[in-house]
Amino acid sequence: MGLIDKIEDALRFKDTIFLKENSDLQERFNALIKLVKEYPNNSELSNELLMVKKGLEGENEIAYQLKKAHIGMYVLRDVKYKYEDLKAQIDYVIITPYYIYYIECKNLYGNITVDEKGNFIREYNYNGKVIKKGIYSPLRQVEAQREVLRKIWNVDINKFIKILADSKFEYFRRVLVVAANYDTIINTANAPDEIKDKVIRADALVRVLENDMKNHGKNDVAESKKKMEDLAKSYLKLSVKEDIDFYQYYKNKYCGNNLNEDIIRNRLIRFRSEKAFKHDIPAYYIFTNDELEKLLLVKPKTINELKDSKILNDTKVNLHGKEIVDILNQK
């Protein structure tokens, strides 16, 4: 297919095709609905259900916006990737004729301000008071997910192609943070220029994709529908599936009698968040959610037991092991 034919083919293709439309959030929601009926007085279950419901509604709103688009794209929803001990969960991968987008969906109450340093600040009303709270940057989160995919891409790519293409990796694989709550006001007036256009509301998503296509670089070439489909299939093939019984997972987490385990879990999560914020790294660099659950199950009492458990790699043990073991042994 010649260049002109490829461009005409891409221009004729205007559909939104979901190669993967299911989401773990729906499975979580279904499991929590069942558990809340069984344990109607469990406030932790109810709070978890509310958060999952908000997340699911946010993802569904993005799906709705994409289906209304008239661009021509392939979409994968809620895909997970793994490289060595690194994991990435991406809410949406969108493949258009010119660019690929990695989307992080947020469906938060309140407004979001991004300051001149790129910090994300959430503002909301609680009991008549205005609360301002810093949150972990969702942009850094999705950028870290892109880096996991870059590592996977680097494994098999031809070295000559890599030299030519690596500098353009981020240019053709773009990241967006999409706020799905239409009551949310996004203020990026003082944000760094490289952030301003990457934080948008769901109702602006299609317009951003259209503008990027309209104002593409003069040397950027539109991919054919066949090439876009092949790319989407390759993303799907690379993804990993975690077979989790969410009903049992949430039952063990919230409906057991071991209050101490819940306290320790919260302490570990708080430690991970504080450590990640301090060193400006993704939280999963400290330990992943899967590793957290294994730590709580095994509860190693010493550094040697932690090493022998093989739950964390040597780097994580050396950097954070002592503090993790200390938390696990707190009473």
C-alpha positions as CSV (number, residue, x, y, z in Angstrom):
1,M,0.0,0.0,0.0
2,G,1.5,3.3,-1.1
3,L,1.6,6.5,1.1
4,I,-1.4,8.1,-0.6
5,D,-3.4,4.9,-0.3
6,K,-2.5,4.6,3.4
7,I,-3.6,8.1,4.1
8,E,-6.9,7.7,2.2
9,D,-7.5,4.4,4.0
10,A,-6.9,6.1,7.4
11,L,-9.2,8.9,6.5
12,R,-12.0,6.6,5.4
13,F,-11.8,4.7,8.7
14,K,-13.9,6.6,11.2
15,D,-15.1,3.9,13.6
16,T,-14.1,3.3,17.3
17,I,-13.3,-0.4,17.7
18,F,-12.8,-1.8,21.2
19,L,-10.5,-4.7,21.0
20,K,-10.9,-5.1,24.8
21,E,-13.8,-3.4,26.6
22,N,-14.1,-5.3,29.9
23,S,-12.6,-3.9,33.1
24,D,-11.6,-5.4,36.4
25,L,-13.6,-2.6,38.1
26,Q,-16.8,-4.2,36.9
27,E,-15.7,-7.5,38.5
28,R,-14.8,-5.7,41.7
29,F,-18.1,-3.9,41.7
30,N,-20.1,-7.1,41.3
31,A,-18.1,-8.8,44.1
32,L,-18.6,-5.9,46.4
33,I,-22.3,-5.6,45.7
34,K,-22.7,-9.2,46.8
35,L,-20.6,-8.8,49.9
36,V,-22.4,-5.6,51.0
37,K,-25.7,-7.5,50.9
38,E,-24.1,-10.2,53.1
39,Y,-22.4,-7.7,55.5
40,P,-24.7,-4.7,55.4
41,N,-23.1,-3.1,58.5
42,N,-19.5,-3.3,57.3
43,S,-18.6,0.4,56.6
44,E,-15.2,-0.5,55.1
45,L,-17.0,-2.6,52.4
46,S,-19.4,0.2,51.8
47,N,-16.6,2.7,51.4
48,E,-14.7,0.4,49.0
49,L,-17.8,-0.1,47.0
50,L,-18.3,3.7,46.7
51,M,-14.7,4.2,45.4
52,V,-14.9,1.3,42.9
53,K,-18.3,2.6,41.7
54,K,-16.8,6.1,41.1
55,G,-13.9,4.5,39.2
56,L,-16.2,2.4,37.1
57,E,-18.4,5.3,36.3
58,G,-15.3,7.3,35.2
59,E,-14.1,4.6,32.9
60,N,-17.6,4.2,31.5
61,E,-17.8,7.9,30.7
62,I,-14.5,7.8,28.8
63,A,-15.8,4.7,26.8
64,Y,-19.0,6.7,26.0
65,Q,-17.0,9.7,24.7
66,L,-14.8,7.5,22.6
67,K,-17.7,5.7,21.0
68,K,-19.2,9.0,19.9
69,A,-16.0,10.0,18.2
70,H,-15.6,10.1,14.4
71,I,-11.9,9.7,14.2
72,G,-11.0,6.1,13.5
73,M,-9.3,4.3,16.4
74,Y,-8.7,1.1,18.2
75,V,-9.2,1.0,21.9
76,L,-8.1,-1.3,24.7
77,R,-9.6,-0.8,28.2
78,D,-7.9,-1.8,31.5
79,V,-4.8,-3.5,30.3
80,K,-1.9,-4.7,32.4
81,Y,1.7,-5.2,31.5
82,K,4.7,-6.7,33.3
83,Y,8.4,-6.2,32.8
84,E,10.5,-8.2,35.3
85,D,9.2,-7.0,38.7
86,L,7.6,-3.8,37.3
87,K,3.9,-3.7,36.5
88,A,1.7,-1.2,34.7
89,Q,-2.1,-1.0,34.7
90,I,-3.4,1.4,32.0
91,D,-7.0,2.5,32.0
92,Y,-7.1,3.0,28.2
93,V,-4.7,2.5,25.3
94,I,-6.0,4.5,22.3
95,I,-4.5,3.9,18.8
96,T,-5.2,6.6,16.3
97,P,-3.8,7.0,12.8
98,Y,-1.0,9.3,14.0
99,Y,-0.5,8.7,17.8
100,I,-1.0,6.2,20.6
101,Y,-2.4,7.5,23.9
102,Y,-2.1,6.1,27.4
103,I,-5.0,7.3,29.5
104,E,-5.2,7.6,33.3
105,C,-8.8,8.1,34.4
106,K,-9.6,10.0,37.6
107,N,-13.2,10.4,38.9
108,L,-12.7,12.5,42.0
109,Y,-15.0,14.8,44.0
110,G,-13.8,18.4,44.0
111,N,-11.5,20.5,41.9
112,I,-7.9,19.9,40.8
113,T,-5.2,22.5,40.6
114,V,-1.7,21.9,39.2
115,D,0.8,24.4,40.5
116,E,3.9,25.9,38.9
117,K,6.0,22.9,40.2
118,G,3.6,20.3,38.7
119,N,2.1,19.3,42.0
120,F,-1.5,18.2,42.0
121,I,-3.8,19.7,44.6
122,R,-7.3,18.5,45.2
123,E,-9.9,20.9,46.8
124,Y,-13.3,19.8,48.1
125,N,-15.9,20.6,50.7
126,Y,-16.3,18.5,53.7
127,N,-18.8,19.3,56.5
128,G,-18.9,22.9,55.3
129,K,-15.1,23.3,55.3
130,V,-12.9,23.6,52.3
131,I,-10.2,20.9,52.3
132,K,-7.0,21.3,50.2
133,K,-4.9,18.2,49.9
134,G,-1.9,17.2,47.7
135,I,-2.3,14.0,45.8
136,Y,0.2,11.7,44.1
137,S,0.6,13.0,40.5
138,P,-1.6,10.9,38.2
139,L,0.5,12.3,35.4
140,R,3.7,10.8,36.9
141,Q,1.7,7.6,37.4
142,V,0.8,7.2,33.7
143,E,4.3,8.3,32.6
144,A,5.7,5.5,34.8
145,Q,3.4,3.1,33.1
146,R,4.6,4.3,29.7
147,E,8.2,3.6,30.9
148,V,7.3,0.0,31.6
149,L,6.1,-0.4,28.1
150,R,9.2,1.3,26.8
151,K,11.3,-1.4,28.6
152,I,9.1,-4.1,27.0
153,W,9.6,-2.4,23.6
154,N,13.3,-2.2,24.0
155,V,13.7,-6.0,24.5
156,D,12.8,-7.1,21.0
157,I,13.3,-3.9,18.9
158,N,16.0,-4.0,16.2
159,K,19.1,-2.0,17.5
160,F,19.3,0.1,14.4
161,I,15.6,0.9,14.6
162,K,15.9,1.7,18.3
163,I,18.6,4.3,17.7
164,L,16.3,6.0,15.2
165,A,13.0,5.6,17.0
166,D,13.9,5.8,20.7
167,S,14.0,9.6,20.7
168,K,10.5,9.6,19.2
169,F,9.1,7.0,21.6
170,E,7.3,9.6,23.8
171,Y,6.3,11.8,20.9
172,F,4.2,9.0,19.3
173,R,3.1,7.5,22.6
174,R,1.4,10.3,24.5
175,V,0.0,10.4,28.0
176,L,-3.2,12.0,29.3
177,V,-4.9,12.4,32.6
178,V,-8.7,12.5,32.1
179,A,-11.0,13.7,34.8
180,A,-14.4,12.1,34.4
181,N,-16.4,14.1,36.9
182,Y,-18.0,17.0,35.1
183,D,-18.4,19.0,38.3
184,T,-14.6,19.0,38.5
185,I,-12.8,22.3,37.6
186,I,-9.3,21.8,36.4
187,N,-6.9,24.7,37.0
188,T,-3.6,24.4,35.1
189,A,-3.1,28.2,34.6
190,N,0.2,28.1,36.5
191,A,1.2,24.6,35.6
192,P,4.4,24.0,33.6
193,D,3.7,24.1,29.8
194,E,4.5,20.4,29.4
195,I,1.7,19.5,31.8
196,K,-1.1,21.9,30.8
197,D,-2.4,20.0,27.8
198,K,-2.0,16.6,29.4
199,V,-4.7,17.1,32.1
200,I,-8.2,17.4,30.7
201,R,-11.8,16.5,31.4
202,A,-13.6,13.7,29.6
203,D,-15.7,16.0,27.5
204,A,-12.5,17.4,26.0
205,L,-10.9,14.1,25.2
206,V,-12.2,13.6,21.7
207,R,-11.4,17.3,20.8
208,V,-7.8,16.8,22.0
209,L,-7.5,13.7,19.8
210,E,-9.0,15.5,16.8
211,N,-6.7,18.5,17.3
212,D,-3.6,16.3,17.4
213,M,-4.7,14.7,14.2
214,K,-5.4,18.0,12.5
215,N,-2.1,19.6,13.7
216,H,0.2,16.6,13.3
217,G,3.8,17.1,12.5
218,K,4.7,17.6,8.8
219,N,6.7,14.4,8.8
220,D,4.2,12.3,10.7
221,V,2.5,9.7,8.5
222,A,-1.0,8.3,9.1
223,E,-1.1,4.6,9.7
224,S,-3.5,2.4,7.7
225,K,-6.5,0.8,9.4
226,K,-4.6,-2.6,9.1
227,K,-1.5,-1.3,10.8
228,M,-3.6,0.2,13.6
229,E,-5.4,-3.1,14.1
230,D,-2.1,-4.9,14.1
231,L,-0.7,-2.5,16.7
232,A,-3.8,-3.0,18.9
233,K,-3.6,-6.7,18.7
234,S,0.1,-6.6,19.7
235,Y,-0.8,-4.5,22.7
236,L,-3.5,-7.0,23.6
237,K,-1.1,-9.9,23.2
238,L,1.5,-8.3,25.4
239,S,-1.0,-7.7,28.2
240,V,-1.1,-10.0,31.2
241,K,-4.3,-11.3,32.9
242,E,-4.5,-11.5,36.7
243,D,-6.9,-14.2,37.7
244,I,-8.3,-12.9,41.0
245,D,-11.4,-14.0,42.9
246,F,-12.4,-10.5,43.9
247,Y,-15.2,-11.8,46.1
248,Q,-12.8,-13.8,48.2
249,Y,-10.2,-11.0,48.1
250,Y,-12.5,-8.4,49.6
251,K,-14.0,-10.9,52.0
252,N,-10.6,-11.7,53.4
253,K,-9.6,-8.1,53.5
254,Y,-12.7,-6.6,55.2
255,C,-14.7,-9.4,56.7
256,G,-12.1,-11.3,58.7
257,N,-11.6,-10.9,62.5
258,N,-8.0,-10.0,62.4
259,L,-8.1,-6.2,63.0
260,N,-4.4,-6.1,63.5
261,E,-3.8,-7.2,59.9
262,D,-5.9,-4.3,58.7
263,I,-3.9,-1.9,60.8
264,I,-0.6,-3.3,59.5
265,R,-1.9,-3.1,55.9
266,N,-2.7,0.6,56.4
267,R,0.7,1.3,57.9
268,L,2.4,-0.4,55.0
269,I,0.4,1.5,52.5
270,R,1.1,4.8,54.3
271,F,4.8,4.0,54.4
272,R,4.8,3.2,50.7
273,S,3.0,6.5,49.8
274,E,5.3,8.6,52.0
275,K,8.5,6.9,50.7
276,A,7.3,7.2,47.0
277,F,6.4,10.9,47.5
278,K,9.8,11.6,49.3
279,H,11.8,10.1,46.5
280,D,9.5,11.1,43.6
281,I,9.1,7.6,42.4
282,P,6.0,5.4,41.6
283,A,4.6,3.6,44.7
284,Y,5.1,0.2,43.1
285,Y,8.8,0.8,43.2
286,I,8.6,0.2,46.9
287,F,6.3,-2.8,46.6
288,T,3.3,-3.7,44.4
289,N,-0.2,-4.5,45.7
290,D,0.5,-8.2,45.0
291,E,3.7,-8.0,47.1
292,L,1.8,-6.2,49.8
293,E,-0.7,-9.1,50.1
294,K,2.1,-11.7,50.2
295,L,3.9,-9.7,52.9
296,L,0.8,-9.7,55.0
297,L,0.3,-13.5,54.4
298,V,3.9,-14.5,55.2
299,K,4.8,-11.8,57.8
300,P,8.6,-12.3,57.7
301,K,10.0,-11.4,61.1
302,T,13.6,-10.7,60.0
303,I,15.5,-9.4,57.0
304,N,16.7,-12.9,56.3
305,E,13.2,-14.3,56.4
306,L,12.2,-11.5,54.0
307,K,15.0,-12.4,51.6
308,D,14.2,-16.1,51.8
309,S,10.5,-15.4,51.0
310,K,11.5,-14.0,47.6
311,I,8.5,-11.6,47.8
312,L,10.7,-8.6,47.1
313,N,13.8,-8.4,44.9
314,D,17.2,-7.7,46.4
315,T,17.1,-4.0,45.6
316,K,13.8,-3.5,47.4
317,V,14.9,-5.5,50.4
318,N,18.2,-3.5,50.6
319,L,16.5,-0.2,50.3
320,H,13.3,-0.7,52.3
321,G,13.5,-4.2,53.9
322,K,14.3,-3.1,57.5
323,E,11.4,-0.6,57.7
324,I,9.0,-3.1,56.1
325,V,9.9,-5.8,58.6
326,D,9.6,-3.3,61.5
327,I,6.1,-2.5,60.4
328,L,5.1,-6.1,60.0
329,N,6.3,-6.8,63.6
330,Q,4.5,-3.9,65.2
331,K,1.8,-4.8,67.7
